[in-house]
Amino acid sequence: MTMQENNEKMIAAGAGLTLWAEDFGAPEDPTVLLVMGAQAQGVQWNDGLVRRLVEGGRHVIRYDHRDTGRSSRVDFAAHPYTVADLASDALAVLDAFAVDRAHLVGASLGGIIAQRLALTDPHRVLTLTSLSSQPLGTDTAGAIQRAMAGLAPSPGQLPPPTAELLAVLMTSFPEPGAGLEGYLAARLPMWRVLHGPELPFDEEEYRAMEERVHGRAEDIGAALNHTLAGAAGDSFTTADLASVAAPTLVLHGTRDPMFPPPHAEATAAAVPGARLVMLEGMGHTLPRAVDGRLAAEILAHTGG
């Protein structure tokens, strides 16, 4: 398979929204829906990972969230949305490809979306993989606010992002009109920290990814609306994960600076029967170096 052997769609998702999506592999094979994290485009699921999943007998779909890539821009002030709406978008993508049930693989915020769907629409979820994420119902915004104020986490609160990451995130989006080089100058320091200190950092790999992302986006700054959507809160709590019936895999890097390992441990503890796999040295990114390990774990989990 080459990455050209795909099928792109522009999907009507209601309320005037259009979502970009593409699929790979044979539609009759079990479907894996890849759900990216906040401010991230579908193409940030590496081509190499997708290729390995297809070669393993999976039909793979990746897509751009609203406010990213080639999907619709939203006037958030006039039409605010929540994580629940982002979850509805994921179902619209499955519907557009005539997929009744899928294996959900969600990274970071995508993991929250996938967990939510396992509760609200269990009949659509074959298995759940929560990757580099945290338990549904975690007050990330509150944890960050306390950390920024120099306060210790509240009792029972999961650890906040590292101080180094919080500092670099403050300057990770350039001013409008900065151009490609200005954009890269702001983004690459963030990726270096997110990548973590253990695995070798390939700056050219991240530069190529961000050049692709920048080139696909009509409004690169619109993705910041995901932060507002995530801060809106959710009616679900971590305790609700006890009702998840889908077989669940929790994949997480041992050096994740955004959601340190206790987030993975808490997710696995909250979902009955969940299997926790810690990926040695991985941070909060999905570099090519981990494609093989991720694909092997996902194929094994979705092969039952």
C-alpha positions as CSV (number, residue, x, y, z in Angstrom):
1,M,0.0,0.0,0.0
2,T,1.2,3.5,-0.7
3,M,-0.3,6.5,1.1
4,Q,-1.8,7.6,-2.2
5,E,-4.2,4.6,-2.1
6,N,-6.8,6.4,0.0
7,N,-10.2,7.9,-0.2
8,E,-10.7,11.5,0.9
9,K,-14.1,12.9,1.8
10,M,-15.6,16.2,2.9
11,I,-18.3,15.3,5.3
12,A,-21.4,17.3,6.3
13,A,-21.5,17.1,10.1
14,G,-24.5,19.4,10.8
15,A,-24.8,23.0,11.8
16,G,-23.0,24.0,8.6
17,L,-19.9,22.1,9.5
18,T,-17.7,20.2,7.0
19,L,-15.1,17.8,8.1
20,W,-12.1,16.5,6.1
21,A,-11.5,12.8,6.4
22,E,-9.7,10.0,4.6
23,D,-9.6,6.2,4.8
24,F,-7.1,3.5,3.9
25,G,-7.4,-0.2,3.3
26,A,-10.3,-2.4,2.6
27,P,-13.7,-1.2,3.9
28,E,-14.7,-4.8,4.7
29,D,-11.8,-5.1,7.2
30,P,-12.3,-4.0,10.9
31,T,-12.2,-0.2,11.1
32,V,-9.8,1.7,13.3
33,L,-10.8,5.4,13.8
34,L,-7.9,7.5,14.7
35,V,-8.9,10.5,16.8
36,M,-6.3,13.2,17.2
37,G,-5.7,15.5,20.2
38,A,-6.4,19.2,20.7
39,Q,-5.2,21.6,18.0
40,A,-4.0,18.7,16.0
41,Q,-4.8,17.6,12.4
42,G,-5.6,14.1,11.3
43,V,-2.4,13.9,9.2
44,Q,-0.4,14.0,12.5
45,W,-1.2,10.3,12.7
46,N,2.0,9.2,11.0
47,D,1.7,7.7,7.5
48,G,4.0,4.9,8.8
49,L,1.6,4.0,11.6
50,V,-1.4,4.0,9.2
51,R,0.5,1.8,6.8
52,R,1.3,-0.7,9.4
53,L,-2.3,-0.9,10.6
54,V,-3.5,-1.5,7.0
55,E,-0.9,-4.1,6.4
56,G,-2.2,-5.8,9.6
57,G,-5.7,-6.1,8.1
58,R,-7.4,-2.9,9.4
59,H,-9.5,-0.3,7.6
60,V,-8.1,3.0,8.9
61,I,-9.8,6.4,9.1
62,R,-8.2,9.7,10.1
63,Y,-9.8,13.1,10.0
64,D,-9.4,16.8,10.9
65,H,-11.3,18.1,13.9
66,R,-13.4,21.2,13.3
67,D,-11.1,24.2,13.5
68,T,-8.1,22.3,12.2
69,G,-6.7,21.5,8.8
70,R,-9.2,21.4,5.9
71,S,-12.3,21.1,8.2
72,S,-14.6,24.0,8.9
73,R,-13.6,27.1,10.9
74,V,-16.0,28.0,13.7
75,D,-16.9,31.4,15.2
76,F,-16.5,30.2,18.7
77,A,-17.9,33.4,20.3
78,A,-21.1,33.0,18.3
79,H,-21.2,29.2,18.2
80,P,-19.3,27.7,21.2
81,Y,-18.8,24.0,21.3
82,T,-17.7,21.4,23.7
83,V,-15.9,18.0,23.8
84,A,-19.4,16.4,23.4
85,D,-19.7,18.2,20.0
86,L,-16.2,16.9,19.0
87,A,-17.4,13.4,19.9
88,S,-20.5,13.9,17.7
89,D,-18.1,14.9,14.9
90,A,-16.3,11.5,15.2
91,L,-19.6,9.7,14.8
92,A,-20.4,11.8,11.7
93,V,-17.1,10.6,10.2
94,L,-18.0,6.9,10.9
95,D,-21.5,7.5,9.4
96,A,-19.9,9.0,6.2
97,F,-17.9,5.9,5.7
98,A,-20.9,3.6,6.5
99,V,-19.1,2.2,9.5
100,D,-21.5,0.9,12.2
101,R,-18.8,-0.1,14.8
102,A,-15.2,0.8,15.0
103,H,-12.1,0.4,17.1
104,L,-11.4,3.8,18.6
105,V,-7.9,5.0,19.1
106,G,-7.7,8.5,20.7
107,A,-4.6,10.5,21.5
108,S,-4.6,13.1,24.2
109,L,-7.9,15.0,23.9
110,G,-8.8,12.3,21.4
111,G,-8.5,9.8,24.2
112,I,-11.1,11.8,26.2
113,I,-13.4,11.8,23.1
114,A,-13.0,8.1,22.7
115,Q,-13.7,7.4,26.3
116,R,-16.8,9.6,26.1
117,L,-18.1,7.7,23.1
118,A,-17.5,4.4,24.9
119,L,-20.1,5.7,27.4
120,T,-22.6,7.5,25.2
121,D,-22.5,5.2,22.2
122,P,-21.2,1.8,23.3
123,H,-22.9,0.1,20.3
124,R,-20.5,2.0,18.0
125,V,-17.3,1.0,19.9
126,L,-15.6,-2.4,19.3
127,T,-12.6,-1.5,21.5
128,L,-11.1,1.6,23.1
129,T,-7.5,2.6,23.1
130,S,-6.6,5.7,25.2
131,L,-3.2,6.9,24.1
132,S,-1.2,9.6,25.9
133,S,-4.4,10.8,27.6
134,Q,-6.0,11.0,31.0
135,P,-9.2,9.9,32.6
136,L,-12.5,11.5,31.5
137,G,-13.6,14.2,34.0
138,T,-10.0,15.3,35.0
139,D,-9.9,19.0,35.8
140,T,-6.8,19.8,33.7
141,A,-7.6,23.5,33.5
142,G,-7.7,23.7,37.3
143,A,-4.5,21.8,37.7
144,I,-2.7,24.1,35.3
145,Q,-4.1,27.2,37.0
146,R,-2.8,26.0,40.4
147,A,0.6,25.1,38.9
148,M,0.9,28.5,37.2
149,A,0.1,30.1,40.5
150,G,2.9,28.2,42.2
151,L,0.4,26.1,44.2
152,A,0.7,22.3,44.9
153,P,-1.9,20.0,43.4
154,S,-5.1,19.7,45.3
155,P,-5.6,16.5,47.4
156,G,-6.3,13.7,45.0
157,Q,-5.5,15.8,41.9
158,L,-3.4,14.3,39.2
159,P,-0.1,16.0,38.5
160,P,-0.1,19.0,36.2
161,P,2.1,19.4,33.1
162,T,5.8,19.9,33.9
163,A,6.9,23.5,34.6
164,E,9.2,23.4,31.5
165,L,6.2,22.5,29.3
166,L,3.9,25.1,30.8
167,A,6.6,27.8,30.1
168,V,7.1,26.8,26.5
169,L,3.3,26.5,25.8
170,M,2.9,30.2,26.6
171,T,4.8,31.1,23.4
172,S,3.9,28.1,21.2
173,F,1.6,30.1,18.9
174,P,3.0,33.0,17.0
175,E,1.3,36.3,16.3
176,P,-1.0,36.3,13.2
177,G,0.9,37.0,10.0
178,A,4.2,35.6,11.3
179,G,4.5,33.4,8.2
180,L,5.9,29.9,8.0
181,E,9.3,30.6,9.5
182,G,7.8,32.6,12.4
183,Y,5.4,29.7,13.0
184,L,8.1,27.1,13.0
185,A,10.2,29.2,15.3
186,A,7.4,29.2,17.9
187,R,6.4,25.6,17.5
188,L,9.6,23.6,17.4
189,P,10.7,24.5,21.0
190,M,7.3,23.2,22.1
191,W,7.7,19.9,20.2
192,R,11.2,19.4,21.7
193,V,9.7,19.6,25.2
194,L,6.7,17.5,24.4
195,H,8.9,14.9,22.8
196,G,10.6,14.3,26.1
197,P,14.3,14.0,27.1
198,E,14.9,10.3,26.5
199,L,14.3,9.4,22.8
200,P,16.5,11.2,20.2
201,F,14.8,14.3,18.9
202,D,14.7,14.6,15.1
203,E,14.1,18.3,14.5
204,E,13.7,17.7,10.7
205,E,10.9,15.2,11.4
206,Y,8.9,17.8,13.4
207,R,9.7,20.6,11.0
208,A,8.3,18.6,8.1
209,M,5.2,17.7,10.1
210,E,4.6,21.4,11.0
211,E,5.2,22.5,7.5
212,R,2.5,20.1,6.4
213,V,0.2,21.3,9.1
214,H,0.7,24.9,8.3
215,G,0.2,24.3,4.6
216,R,-3.1,22.6,5.1
217,A,-4.7,25.1,7.5
218,E,-6.8,28.0,6.3
219,D,-6.6,29.6,9.7
220,I,-3.8,28.0,11.9
221,G,-4.9,29.9,15.0
222,A,-8.5,28.6,14.9
223,A,-7.3,25.4,16.6
224,L,-6.9,27.3,19.9
225,N,-10.7,27.0,20.2
226,H,-10.1,23.5,21.3
227,T,-8.7,24.8,24.5
228,L,-12.0,26.7,25.1
229,A,-14.0,23.6,24.3
230,G,-12.0,21.5,26.7
231,A,-12.3,24.1,29.5
232,A,-16.1,24.0,29.2
233,G,-16.2,21.0,31.4
234,D,-18.2,17.7,31.0
235,S,-21.1,16.0,32.7
236,F,-19.1,12.8,33.0
237,T,-16.7,12.1,35.8
238,T,-13.8,9.6,36.1
239,A,-16.1,7.3,38.1
240,D,-18.4,7.0,35.1
241,L,-15.6,5.0,33.4
242,A,-16.6,2.0,35.5
243,S,-19.5,1.6,33.0
244,V,-17.2,1.2,30.0
245,A,-17.8,-2.2,28.5
246,A,-15.4,-2.1,25.5
247,P,-12.1,-3.9,25.9
248,T,-9.7,-1.1,26.8
249,L,-6.0,-0.5,26.2
250,V,-4.2,2.4,27.8
251,L,-0.9,3.3,26.0
252,H,1.3,6.0,27.5
253,G,4.9,7.3,27.5
254,T,7.0,7.0,30.5
255,R,8.3,10.5,29.9
256,D,5.0,12.3,29.1
257,P,5.4,16.0,30.3
258,M,1.8,16.9,29.5
259,F,0.0,14.1,31.3
260,P,2.6,12.4,33.6
261,P,2.3,8.6,34.0
262,P,-0.2,8.8,37.0
263,H,-2.8,9.9,34.4
264,A,-2.4,6.6,32.6
265,E,-2.5,4.6,35.8
266,A,-5.7,6.4,36.8
267,T,-7.4,5.8,33.5
268,A,-6.5,2.1,33.6
269,A,-7.7,1.8,37.2
270,A,-11.1,3.5,36.3
271,V,-12.0,1.2,33.4
272,P,-12.8,-2.4,34.3
273,G,-10.3,-4.9,32.8
274,A,-8.2,-2.2,31.1
275,R,-4.7,-3.1,30.2
276,L,-1.9,-0.6,30.8
277,V,1.1,-0.5,28.6
278,M,3.8,2.1,29.3
279,L,6.1,2.9,26.3
280,E,9.6,3.4,27.6
281,G,11.1,6.9,26.8
282,M,8.1,8.2,24.9
283,G,6.8,11.7,25.7
284,H,3.6,13.4,24.6
285,T,4.3,13.0,20.8
286,L,4.1,10.2,18.3
287,P,7.4,10.3,16.4
288,R,8.2,7.8,13.7
289,A,10.4,5.9,16.1
290,V,7.4,4.6,18.0
291,D,5.2,3.7,14.9
292,G,6.1,0.0,15.1
293,R,5.4,-0.4,18.8
294,L,2.2,1.5,18.6
295,A,1.0,-0.5,15.6
296,A,1.9,-3.8,17.3
297,E,-0.1,-2.9,20.4
298,I,-3.1,-1.6,18.5
299,L,-3.2,-4.6,16.2
300,A,-3.0,-7.0,19.1
301,H,-5.7,-5.1,21.0
302,T,-8.1,-4.9,17.9
303,G,-7.6,-8.4,16.7
304,G,-9.9,-10.3,19.1
